[in-house]
């Protein structure tokens, strides 16, 4: 969430095929791995030597998306039983058959780096990192040069919880509860219009397994008159907070260019509106450095009824640093102490929090406030009625994957079906790299039965949706979202057309791989050339060369065949943040005389 959300792409506006945005995720290849034998909680390991292969499954014969060097940090989610391995690492011979399942390398997800959910590493090639340290909180602009000293906190009972948003994807809430988490704050809204699409379902599912739940609003302050009140109204209409839920939260991370005085007034207006409409003082979430830098370290809120502070201070210390004179002498109530946690039931990182105490009564709503809904178009016998739209694509979902995949250059057919009374209606198809910023693709008109389709050749991974603006008899509506991943193509030349080419010893051949897409606005892909030689009837790896493509999408390498015998060469375009990895090229076989 919160500070964690601020690190991720949120509302950056760019053309659909413009500069690089959100890392694309393709779930593939990992179906080869056996089931985890032991799940680990937030285990960080370090590579113990150079040249450690990260493989796509628990086998030394599986493709290796990357090699890492000594000291590379990996996040381990499970230990797996797999194929036998042996190696020399840091001067010692190691061997075994257990593997680490890895979902992040140096803090970046494997999905973003290599286009797969997990990679695997032989356990003997890694060593434990000790002690783990969380990073300090990061505000959108540099913090003051002084280092805050953590406030000492006497021994007390604490309760563990988390906070989440749509970035966490689908969550197994029963597993979260079984892991000992008692509460969860979840993003409901942002600004004056954004709604977190996972809020309603997460809220219902988390409550069903007995967790205390609460909603937060990510503030986007600006100087527009009434902006704070408009954001508060949008938040309350979206969150629909109810009796027994946690107090509503203002997530304060950006100043929006406001002066200290103006931002203080904005926060007062937002919190005052929440109090006016709910009858309860809300919670302020903020980092110590942000409060000091942009809010002037004011203690006005702490001394005027807003006693509940949720402080964001990522530290391994026993207590957080508290702004505003230890929040008017009252200290912290909630503490977000890490942005890099691992919790069963949640894939990837999640924010970890503590509640000071075990009795939640002081931070729960004792009744359900009446919150009028946001204004909508009038309905009735003569007014517009609700409509519905469904969107599907022609892209297939590969075995073991969760997302439809097409090869670059293939046509993707987007099909729309309106609900009742959907004939002859105008629709707009939209695409998005990050599921936040949407760009028009085309405008369609449904046929008499409410259907429409469009053939499209996407260059990169995209989300898709259909939007109906509304008219005299139907309300505006937006379809479900669908996502399609685009796989790169890589063609290796020269090609021997499945035959074995006979060449003389010490012959040099320049191999060229053409990668598509290759566009000036996209970061260049890397091509891996693999060379193997047959030794005693077994194919042995001779070399792997990683080469960046040039502006024309070409990667070249020259190899000299110095030994007689049977050889083969193949190549693959590695995954990028905007495309999935390509399939391996066919083998190009050579007989060296």
N, C-alpha and C positions, 0 to 999 in steps of 0.2 A: 504493500500500500504506500501510503503516505510518502515518507522520504524515499522509500524504495520505488514508488511510482515516479517520483521526480527524476530518477535516473533513467527511466525508460522512455522511449518515444511516446509522446502524448498528443500534441496538437500541432506539430510542425507541419506547415502547409508546403507542399511541393507538387509538381506535376506527377501524373500517374507513372510516367516512365522517366522521371527525373532522378535526382541524386539518391544515393543509397539511403534506405530508412531502416525498417525493422528486419532483424535476422529471420530468414525463412526456416521453417522446421519441416523436415520430411521424415516420417517414421518408416524406415526400411532396413533391410538386412539383419536387424536384430532378432528376428524370429529364429535364427539358428541357435541362439543361446539356450542353455538349460535353465530351469527355474532356480531362483535364488535359494541358497541353503541357509543364509543368515543375513538378515537385514541390519544395516548399521545406521546409527543416528548421527548425522552431521559429522562424518569421519573425513578428515582431511589428511592426505598422505603426500609425500614428496618423492619424486623420482630419485633413485639412489645412484644413478649413473647416466651417462650420455647414450643416445641412440635407443631409447626404450620405445618399442613399437606399441601403439594403441591400435587394437584390431576390432573388426566389426562383429566378431563373435569369439567364443572361448576356444579358439583353435589357432595354432601357429600357421596353418595354411590359409586362414581367412585374410581378406584384404586388410591392409593397414592404412587407415585414413591419414595417420600422422606418426611422426617420431618426436619424442620430447627429450629434453636435456636434463642434466642434474639440477635438482631443486625445483622443477616444475611441480606446481600444486595441483592435485586432482581431488575432486569430491567423490567419495566412494559411497554408493547406495546399497551395495550387497556384495557378499562373497559367493562366487559361483564354483561349482565343480565343472571341469572341462577337460580339454586335451592336455597331454603331457607337454612340458616345456623344460628347457635347460638353457642356461646362459652363464656368462661371466660378467659380473656386475661389481664395480668398485674393487676389482682385484680378487673377488671370491667367486667360486663356482656355486651356482644355485640351480635348483630344479624343483619340479613339483607338478601338480595338476589343478591347482586352485587359481581363480582369476578374480580380479576386482571388476565390478560393474561400475562404470564411471559416467556421471551426468554433467560434469563441469571440469574445465581445465583452466587454471589460473583465473578462476572467478567467472569465466564465460561459459555459457551452456554448450554442451556438445552439439545440440541441435543447431545452434547458430554457427558453430565452427565447422562442423563436418556434415550436417544435414541428416543425422541419425539421432535416435533417442539416447542411445548409450554406445560407448566404446568399452573395450575390455583390455586389461593389462595383467600380465603375470604377477602374482602377489610378491614374489621374491625380488622384484626389481624396484620396490618402493619401500619407504621407511616412514614411520609415523612422524607427524609434525607436532612438536610440543614446545611451549604450550600454545594453543590456538588463541588468536587475538582478533576481535572484531574491529573493523575500521571505525574511526570517529565519525560522527554525523557530518553530512556534507550539505551545506546550504547552497542555493543557486548562485551566490556570489561569494568571494573570499571572506573567511571569518576573520575577526580581529586577531592580531598577532599573539595576544596573551593566551595562555592555556588555562582553561577553567580547572579549578581544583575540585574534585568530587566531594560532595557533602557527605560527611560521615553519617551512617545510618545505623541505629541500634539494631540488635537482633530482633527480628519480627517474623511473623508468619506471612508468606507470600503465596499467591496463586498464579499458576502459569496459564498463558493464553496466547493468541495470535491475532494478526490482522491481515486481511486479504482484499484483493480486488479481482477483476477479470483476468489479470495477468497470471493468476494461479491456475486458470483453466478448470477442468472438472475435478472436484474434490470428493474423496471418500470420507464423509463426515463421521461415520462410525469408527473408522480407524483413527481419526483425529481425537475423538473422545476417548478411545481406548488407550491412546498415548498419554493421557493425563491432562489434556488441555481442558480448561473449564469455561473459557469465554473466548469470544471472537468479535472483533469490530470489522465491519465490511464496508467497502465503498458503495455509496448509493448514488452520488451525483457529483457534478463538477460545474462551476460557472452557473449560467442561467438556463442551460438546455441539455447538457450531457447527462445521460443516465447509464450507469453501469449495468450491462445486459445480464450479468450473473447475480445481481443483488437479490432479486425476489426468490429465485430458486435456492441460492445459498442460505438465505435467511430461513426459509421453511425447513430445509434439510438439517441445518445446524440446530434449530429449536427441537426438531423431532428426536434428536439423540441426546437432548438434555443440556446443551450448551447455553450459557447466557450469551445473547446476541445484542449487537448495537450497530448503529449506522454512523458513517462519517461523510462529510462534504468537503471536497477539495476546493479551496477558495481560489478564485481568479479575480482579485480586486482590480477595479479600474475606477476612473474618475466620473463615469456616467452617473448623473443624479439618480438616486434610488437603487443603485446596483447592489448594495449590501442586502437591502430588504428583498430585492428580486431573487438573489441567490438563496437567501434563507427560505423564502416561500417555495422555490423550486425544490430545495432539499427536503423540506417537510412533506410536500406533496408526493415526492418520490419515496421517501423512507417509510412513511406511514407508521411511525413508531407507536408501540402499544404497551399496555401495562405489563410489567415484569421484564421489560427489555432495558438495556443499559442506556444511560443518558446520552443524548445526541452530541456529536462532536464536530467542531470546526477544525479542519486540517489546514494549518497556516504554514505555507512553505514559500510562497512567492509574494513579493510586495507590489507587483504590477506597476512599478514606477512611481508609487505614491511616496510622499514625504512621511517622516515619522508621525507628525501630527495628523496627516490625512489618513494614514493606515490605522492609527489608534481609533480615529472616529469611525472608520469603516468597520473595524472589529466590534466596536461598541454597538453600532447599528445592527450588525448581523446577530450578535448575541442577544441584544435587546428584543429583536423580532422573534427569535426562537423562544425567549422567555415569555413574551407577550402571547404567543400562540399555543404554548405547551404548558405554561405554568411552572416550568422547572428551569433552573440555570444550567446551561449546557457546559460541555467540556471543551477546553482548548488544548489542542495538540500542537506542539512546537518544539524546536531544538533550542537549547540555551543560547547558542550563538545567534540564531535568527532573532530571538526575542530581544537580545541586547543590541543587535545591529539595527534592526528595522522598527522595533517597538520601543526603543529608548529604555529598555529594561524597566518599564513602568510596573508599579505594583497596584495600579488602580483596580484592575480586574480581581486580583486576589483579595483586595480589601472591600470590594463591593459585591460580594455574593458569589463570585465565580471561583469557588474554592477547589474545584476538581481540575488538576493539571495532569495532562498526559505528556510526559517529557520524553523527547527522542534523543537519547544519548547512547550511541553504540560504543560500548566499552567493556573490558573485562574486569573493571573495578567492582567493588562490592556495593557501590551506590552511584547514582547519576549526579551530575552537576545540575543545580536548580537555579533558574533566573529569578529576578524580581524579589530579592531578599528572601531566598528560600520560599518563594511564592507566599509572601506575607507571613512567613513563619509557620506555614501549614505543611510544607513539603510536597512531595509528589504523591499522586494516587495511582496512576498507571505509569509504567516505564517501558518504553520500547528499547530493549537493550541490545538487539542484534537485528541486522537485515539479512543475515546469511544463514538462517536456520534450516534444518531439515526435520520434517515431521511426517510420520507415516500417514499415508492417504493423500499427500500433496506432492506433486512432481516438481522438482526444482526448488529454488530458494523460497523462503517465507520469513516474514518479520516475526520476531519473538517478543513477547511482552510479559510483564508481571503486574499483578494487582497487589497493592499493599494491604494485606489482610486476607481473611477467608470468608467473611460475612459481606455479601454483595448488597445488602439492604440499602446502605447509604448511596449507592450509585444506580439504583433501579427506579424506573417509573412506577409510581404507586397507583396510577390510573391511566386510562387511555385518553389522551387529549383529543378534542375535536379539531381536526385540521381540514379546512375546506380544500377541495381539489383545485388544481390549477385550471384556469378558464379553458373551456373547449368550445367548439362550435355548438350551437343549440341543436337539440334533437327533438323529435316528436313526429306527429303524423305528417307535418309539412316540412320538416327539417331533414338534413342528411342523416343517413344511417351508417353503421359500421361496415367496413369491407375487409376482405382478407386476400392475401396474395401468397402463393407458394413459388419457390424458385428451385430448379434442379439443373444439373449440368450433365453433359454426356461423358465426362471423364470417368474412367474406371478407377477403382480402388485396388491396388495390388495386394496379394495375399500378405498378411502380417502388418499391413500399413493401416493408418487411420484416416488418411487424407487422399482424395483422388489425385492422380498424377497423369500428366501428358508430357510427351516429348516436345521440345521446342520446335515450332513450325507447324505442329498439328492444330487443326481447328477444334475449338471448344464450342459446343452448342449450348447456349443458355436458354432454358425454357421456362416461361412464366405461365401460371394458371391463376386467373382471377377467381374469386368465389362467386356467390350469387350476384346477378345483375352486373357482371364484369365485362360484358360485350362492348366492343368499340370504345375502349377507355385508353387514354394516353398514359404511358408509363416511362420512367427513366431508369435505364440500367446504369449502375454505378460500380466502381471498383476502388479498392483501398489496399495499400501495402500493409498498414498497421492496424486496421480495424477501428480507426478513429477518424482519420481524414479521408473523405470520400470525394471522388472525381467522376464526372459524367463519362460514360462510354458511348451511349446512343439513346435515342428516344424511339419507343415502339408504340404501336396501337394494337390492342387485342382484337382478335376476330370476333365473330358473332357469338362464339361459345366461351369467350373470355381467355383464349390462349394466344400466346405469341412466342416466337423464338428468334435467336440471333446467333449467327456464326462469328466467332471472335478468335483471333490468334494472339494470345497473350505472350509477352516477352518474359515476364517475371511472375513469381508467386503472387496471387492476389486473393482478397476476399471479394465477393460479389453480393449485390442486393438489388431489388427492384423497388422503386419508390413511386407511389401514386399521390399526386398533390391534392386530390380532393376536387369535388365539383358540387353542383347544386343538390344532388341526392345521395352522394357517398362521401364519407369522411376521409381525410388523408390517412394513408397507411403505408407501412414498409414491410417487405417480405422478410422471410428468414434469410440468414446469411449462409453462403456456401463458400468454400475455399478450395482452390486448385493449385497444386504445386507443379512447376515447370521444370522438367529435367533437361539439362544441357545435352548437346550432341557433340561427339568427338570422333572425327574420322582420321585414321592413321594412314599415311602414305610413306614409302611406296607400299602397294598391296600386291601380294603374291597370289591372290585369288584362290586361297585355300590350298595352294600347292607348296612344295618345298623348293626354294630357290637355291641353286648351287653356286657358291662363290669361293674365291681363293682365300687362303689364310692371309691375314693382315689387310684385308679389304676394309675400307671405311665407307659407311653408308650414312647419309643424312636423313633422318626420319622427321617428318612434319605432321603435326596434328592440327587439324582445323576445328576450332571450337565455335559453336553458336549457342546463345547469342553473344555477339561481341559489339558493343556500342560504346561510343566515346563517354557517355554519361555513367556507364557502369564500371565498377572496379574490375581490373583484369582477373580472369580465372588463372589457376595454376594447373598445368598438365603434368602428370607423373608418367614417365617412360620406364617400363620394367623390362629388364633383359635377363633371360634365363638360359642356362646351358645344361645339357644332359650329362650327368656323371654317373657311371656304373648303373645306368638305367633309371636314375632318379633326377628329376629336374631341380637344379640348384639356382638360387638367386645370385646373379653376378653384380647387378647394380640397379639402383633406382635413381632417376634424375628428375627433379622438379623444376619446371621451366614456366615462367610467366608468359602468357600470350602477348603478342604485340597488338598494335592498333587495328590490324586486319584480322585479328582473331587467330593468329598462327603461333605455334610453339615449335621450335626446332632443336634437335640435338644430333650430334654426329658420334657414332660409335665404331670403334675399330675391333674387328673380330680377330683376335690374336691367337686363338687355339682352334684346332680342327675339331670337328664333331657336330652334333646337332644343337641348334640354338633357336630361341624364339624371342620376339619383341612384341609388346603390346602397350597401349596407353589408355589413360583415363583422365577426364577433366574432373578435378576435385570440386566438392560443393562450395558454393559461395553464399553470402547472405541473401542473394536474390534468386538463386536457382539451386535445384538439387544436383547432386553429382551425376555424371553421365554413366552409362553402362561401359564396361570394359570393351575396348576395341577387339576385333578378332585377332587371333594369333597370326603373326607373320613369321613363317618358318624358314630357316636357313640351314643348309648343309655346307659346312666349311671344310674344304679339301686341304 
